[in-house]
Amino acid sequence: MSNFCVLSEENLIEISFTRFVKRFTMGSNNYFVSIGESMRLRHWTVSCLLAASITSASLAQAAPKPPPIADPQELAVRMSEIRDRYAGKGENLAIGELRLSAASVPAFSRLEVGFDLSGSYRNPFDPDQVRVDALITRPDGTTATVPAFFCAPYEPAEGLTLMTVNKNYRPAGTPEWRVRYAPDQVGEYRIVIQASDASGQLARSSEQSFSVTPSDNKGFVRVSRTNPMYFENSADSSLFFAVGSNVAWTRTEEASKGIKGPVSYEHYFGRARGKMNATRVWLCHWAWLEWTPQNNNHAWLDYGGANHYNQMISSALDRVFQLAEEQGLRIMLVTEDNDELRNNNVYMGTWGGHPYNVRNGGPCENPQDVFVNEEARRLYRNRLHYIIARWGYSPSLWAINSMNDYQSPTEKTLPWLKEVSSYVHELFEGWRPIIYGSNLRYEAEKFTDYAQALALPNPNKPNVVQECFYTPVVNLFRQELHEQLWTGFARGLGGIMVWDHVLVDRTDSWDEFLPVMRFAQSLPLNSQPWRKLEANVVTAKADSEGPYMRATIMTPYGDLPRWGVRATRDRFEVDLSESTAWLEGFAPSTYSKKHMEWHSQPEFVFNMPADGQFHIECREIGNNDSTMEVFVRSSDNEPWKLVKAQKFEDGRRLLREEEQWVSVPVTKGPQQVKFGVQGDWVRVNRIVITYNFPEPDGIVQPIGWTNGTHAFLYVLNQSYSRMLSDTFGNKAVNITDIEVEVPGLADGTYSIEIVSTQDGDVVNRQVASTSDGKLKLSIPQLSRDLAIRMLPQTESAQAR
């Protein structure tokens, strides 16, 4: 039996299956839905639904069928063959003639030096076998030591730049050694290459010279020297406020997801040109630099296991950096992902295919050994050495980011992180600044150059959100992105990016980045320390009667699977001034004590500005009956009080729409809520806290910062929410005649500019003076949101 159906891309369509477990295919992915349940599908196009009887009764996405894991002996043979291609020839270590790409280059532009190196080394990627560096004497007399790298150049057979292994490449030149360098001083330079091998042989090239001319390139990104919460450009100390979309990789199946052009970095970066300035590119997830060989086609052909770097993927990344330089984009380069250390010896994209796995010829028995095993740490340093040698030259390399989706450091990862951070800075010392960061946070941040942004920004470092909150619902994505960019900026972040590029392109959201980027750059944020501004809404009017609802919406981050896992966090402190938030470490399935290995009772701590409700959106229940129990108290010193026990019957099933919300009242002031399950389990989709204000001033949210002589506000109408409208029937109201009091500015007269967040245009100008240390400004109308800057009257924001 089979069913055929075509789904609209813009509507939600309910599909019911009454017999068996069904499998249906979308692109290259398989999806499963259990018997007798209805599944709500959002914004996908499906050409057909295939019915099949299978044993699993779970609702989950199955990954594309992975390549088979090769036999260890077969792997060893294949890796040996691959490594033989690049082994050094000759007994004596010797450097050939240097081939400079140009006799003169503009400042911060790439100079490339090619040369041949003979010797008896087996692996040109291992600096412990053969170490090659350029010694570059700069105009001021200092010497920079820049690592060289071995390069076998390739180009994509289809002519487009993609970061994925499942593409064909062809040779694009003769393998050689290279040095890449972007000089930061104008004048005359001298360069010499030196090499040493494991046997103690030394070699040195003849000296060459080149010159550097002035340019308008802004240079490298560094942490601001006067306000460490922001980044700046090294050439002119101008602000670099990082904003843009992750373009982590490019995969063939993206063509079927509604993007506006051919799948390639040429397409995505072209669409982003002039509209954003930052992105994240990942050396993982089927675009690994170092991995285990599997297939005998595509870019798989150049994987040689640990300490061998895929030259086809490397050549693709060369093109990505070249495109970024042409488009004025800065790249945060992600070196790996947590999936690689998932303890799975079958799935090739996890530990099963990892080159450090002892099964694949590596040194580690289990994933956590990579942080403590000396050989694994050496191998990891070598990979960083190659990354820095090949792409470290580029002003488009904004930052290096390690251990994506890891959060809490451990006694194993902290020493590893300290070592890695020190090594990165050591390699760059003397020739360019670098920003090193990791998704490891909390105490780990003393070893990183930027902080993973939390509720309270770190005042001593730039705070970066690499993947802000977003919704995968197509017709809501742009609205959510807009608010996240502006609220992130208003929180004092130094950078904010969104996942993923396919959604950004499909929804034509590239131009959402430009207004916030321009607004940030109109302010001297990196010139001196700024502090948070506590603005007060004095009066406001609305076009309808109250009460007026506002909400904070919390969604699981996605860092934990939906099924069969225990939460890594059980307590969440909620800032109700935020309209949306990720719940990192929250397990979407809440298990009863029947499953003690996964059992948890998440707690939420918050301060209610008014009476309201705490809502739990439940989507699915386990076998038999399950009961969601909700407890409330006002402080840690009080006992928990059970206020609701909602029973769900007739599991295992998806819940009907009318039974999905479990809500309890919460009162004004400090509140704590926790919930748990009796029976089997309940899958939780969202947590929402709502509350009402009698007057419209309560739903006007001003967020901002000041340095004493300048200030800015982002002002949000909290009633403007599609979720509040769709779920709770709350209609947005138009707010007028708003008066806001801004404290903390020095005495004087100020130009006040109210700016549209849609296009960045000034919609209202005012002049006001401080009185008793406070500045009062008026907002004629607030339908959605606005940005406001306050500058000394002598300054012109338009000239900045």
Salt bridges, closest charged atoms under 4 A:
GLU9 OE1 - ARG506 NH2 3.47
GLU14 OE1 - ARG40 NE 3.35
GLU37 OE2 - ARG652 NH1 3.53
GLU74 OE2 - ARG78 NH1 3.37
ASP84 OD1 - ARG122 NH2 2.84
GLU112 OE1 - ARG110 NE 3.63
GLU112 OE2 - ARG178 NH1 3.22
GLU112 OE1 - ARG180 NE 2.61
ASP116 OD1 - ARG99 NH2 3.48
ASP126 OD1 - ARG378 NH1 3.14
ASP128 OD2 - ARG378 NH1 2.61
ASP133 OD2 - ARG131 NE 2.97
ASP140 OD2 - ARG138 NH2 3.95
GLU155 OE2 - ARG170 NE 2.81
GLU158 OE1 - LYS167 NZ 2.77
GLU176 OE1 - ARG99 NH2 2.68
GLU176 OE2 - ARG178 NE 2.80
ASP184 OD1 - ARG138 NH1 3.05
GLU207 OE2 - ARG190 NE 3.51
GLU232 OE2 - ARG222 NE 2.92
ASP236 OD2 - LYS218 NZ 3.17
GLU254 OE2 - HIS501 NE2 3.20
GLU266 OE2 - ARG319 NH2 3.24
GLU290 OE1 - ARG383 NE 2.65
ASP302 OD1 - ARG85 NH1 2.79
ASP318 OD1 - ARG180 NH1 2.96
ASP318 OD2 - ARG390 NH2 2.64
ASP337 OD2 - HIS285 NE2 2.99
ASP339 OD2 - HIS285 NE2 3.67
ASP339 OD1 - ARG342 NE 2.73
GLU375 OE2 - ARG378 NH2 2.96
GLU419 OE1 - ARG377 NH2 2.83
GLU419 OE2 - ARG381 NH1 2.80
ASP449 OD2 - HIS425 NE2 2.70
GLU467 OE2 - ARG280 NH1 3.07
ASP505 OD2 - HIS267 NE2 2.92
ASP505 OD1 - ARG271 NE 2.71
ASP508 OD2 - LYS260 NZ 3.91
ASP508 OD1 - ARG271 NH2 2.65
ASP511 OD1 - ARG478 NH2 2.64
GLU512 OE2 - ARG478 NE 2.85
GLU512 OE1 - HIS482 ND1 2.80
ASP570 OD2 - ARG566 NH2 2.97
GLU578 OE2 - ARG491 NE 3.36
GLU584 OE1 - ARG441 NH1 3.13
GLU603 OE1 - ARG571 NH1 3.18
GLU617 OE2 - ARG619 NH2 3.09
GLU617 OE1 - ARG686 NE 2.67
GLU620 OE2 - ARG652 NH1 2.38
GLU620 OE1 - ARG683 NE 3.23
ASP625 OD2 - LYS647 NZ 3.81
ASP636 OD1 - ARG571 NH2 3.36
ASP636 OD1 - ARG633 NH2 3.50
GLU657 OE1 - ARG40 NH2 3.39
GLU658 OE2 - ARG656 NE 3.06
GLU659 OE2 - ARG653 NH1 2.64
GLU659 OE1 - ARG656 NH2 3.65
ASP680 OD1 - HIS595 NE2 2.55
ASP726 OD2 - ARG722 NE 3.07
ASP737 OD2 - LYS541 NZ 3.97
GLU741 OE1 - LYS774 NZ 3.60
GLU753 OE2 - ARG765 NE 3.63
GLU753 OE1 - ARG789 NE 2.69
ASP785 OD2 - HIS482 NE2 2.72
GLU795 OE2 - HIS710 NE2 2.86
GLU795 OE1 - ARG800 NH1 3.74
